[in-house]
Amino acid sequence: MSNYDALHRQCRTLENIFDTKLNSYSSLVSALSSGSSDVEASGSSARWKDLELELDELMEKLEDINNQMSALSTTQPDTLSPSMLRTIQRHREVYMDHTRDLKRTKANVQNALDRATLLTGVRNDIEAYKSSAADSLLAERGRIDSSHRMMDDTLEQAYETRAEFGRQRSALSGINSRMVGVINTMPGINNIIGMIKSRRRRDSIIMGLVVGICLILLMSYLWN
């Protein structure tokens, strides 16, 4: 009898602990399914593993105690009352229910973990794409700004070249004006230039006459 009482108390205690742990384990499904944070960063993954190990250990202990009580009902049926036998059977049914609940909850938690991991991967991909797109836009803006700077530099050089041509034209105009002024203030130079031109024309006429006479004499000699 004392053996039965001890096993019964242990079984009830383990069943209560199992219920509490299983509720905590099941609550992870909601936490993981929300996808509000990274699974590993939030510590949910580590907590899930710890609870799963604790539940597996509790199930092993419950199985052992249920086997011991079943052995009592088989080997010592006369020492147990009908209510005790029903209690042993009830503990066995509860153990089977816990086994099914744990298996189902494990599957739910694993599915929630897979979804959370997938969502985390999708979020990371989206963030990576946004970062890449932002980098591309910044690079494109940099190229456009560089092109604008090159155009500004080219236009500045063109304006500077035009200004330099203007300065040179002004300088040449000034030189020409000064030369005309110098010539106008010295009339004798115009006279000298006129005499030089007249002498050149006279020399050209004389040279033409000499050449013409020589040709006439040469042709007369040839015909005679």
Contacts in CASP RR format, 6 or more apart in sequence:
PFRMAT RR
TARGET T0000
AUTHOR 0000-0000-0000
METHOD contacts of the structure
MODEL  1
MSNYDALHRQCRTLENIFDTKLNSYSSLVSALSSGSSDVEASGSSARWKD
LELELDELMEKLEDINNQMSALSTTQPDTLSPSMLRTIQRHREVYMDHTR
DLKRTKANVQNALDRATLLTGVRNDIEAYKSSAADSLLAERGRIDSSHRM
MDDTLEQAYETRAEFGRQRSALSGINSRMVGVINTMPGINNIIGMIKSRR
RRDSIIMGLVVGICLILLMSYLWN
1 79 0 8 1.000
3 72 0 8 1.000
4 69 0 8 1.000
4 72 0 8 1.000
4 79 0 8 1.000
4 80 0 8 1.000
4 84 0 8 1.000
7 65 0 8 1.000
7 68 0 8 1.000
7 69 0 8 1.000
7 72 0 8 1.000
8 69 0 8 1.000
8 87 0 8 1.000
8 91 0 8 1.000
10 61 0 8 1.000
10 65 0 8 1.000
11 62 0 8 1.000
11 65 0 8 1.000
11 66 0 8 1.000
11 69 0 8 1.000
11 91 0 8 1.000
14 58 0 8 1.000
14 61 0 8 1.000
14 62 0 8 1.000
14 65 0 8 1.000
15 62 0 8 1.000
15 91 0 8 1.000
15 94 0 8 1.000
15 98 0 8 1.000
17 58 0 8 1.000
18 55 0 8 1.000
18 58 0 8 1.000
18 59 0 8 1.000
18 62 0 8 1.000
18 98 0 8 1.000
21 51 0 8 1.000
21 54 0 8 1.000
21 55 0 8 1.000
21 58 0 8 1.000
22 55 0 8 1.000
22 98 0 8 1.000
22 101 0 8 1.000
22 102 0 8 1.000
22 105 0 8 1.000
24 51 0 8 1.000
25 48 0 8 1.000
25 51 0 8 1.000
25 52 0 8 1.000
25 55 0 8 1.000
25 105 0 8 1.000
25 109 0 8 1.000
26 105 0 8 1.000
26 108 0 8 1.000
26 109 0 8 1.000
28 44 0 8 1.000
28 47 0 8 1.000
28 48 0 8 1.000
28 51 0 8 1.000
28 109 0 8 1.000
28 112 0 8 1.000
29 105 0 8 1.000
29 108 0 8 1.000
29 109 0 8 1.000
29 112 0 8 1.000
31 42 0 8 1.000
31 44 0 8 1.000
32 39 0 8 1.000
32 44 0 8 1.000
32 48 0 8 1.000
32 109 0 8 1.000
32 112 0 8 1.000
32 113 0 8 1.000
32 115 0 8 1.000
32 116 0 8 1.000
33 112 0 8 1.000
33 115 0 8 1.000
33 116 0 8 1.000
35 115 0 8 1.000
35 116 0 8 1.000
35 119 0 8 1.000
35 120 0 8 1.000
38 120 0 8 1.000
39 45 0 8 1.000
39 113 0 8 1.000
39 116 0 8 1.000
39 117 0 8 1.000
39 120 0 8 1.000
44 116 0 8 1.000
45 113 0 8 1.000
48 109 0 8 1.000
48 113 0 8 1.000
52 106 0 8 1.000
52 109 0 8 1.000
55 102 0 8 1.000
59 98 0 8 1.000
59 99 0 8 1.000
59 102 0 8 1.000
62 95 0 8 1.000
62 98 0 8 1.000
63 95 0 8 1.000
65 91 0 8 1.000
66 88 0 8 1.000
66 91 0 8 1.000
66 92 0 8 1.000
66 95 0 8 1.000
69 88 0 8 1.000
69 91 0 8 1.000
69 92 0 8 1.000
70 88 0 8 1.000
70 92 0 8 1.000
72 79 0 8 1.000
72 80 0 8 1.000
72 88 0 8 1.000
73 80 0 8 1.000
73 85 0 8 1.000
73 88 0 8 1.000
77 85 0 8 1.000
80 88 0 8 1.000
183 189 0 8 1.000
183 190 0 8 1.000
END
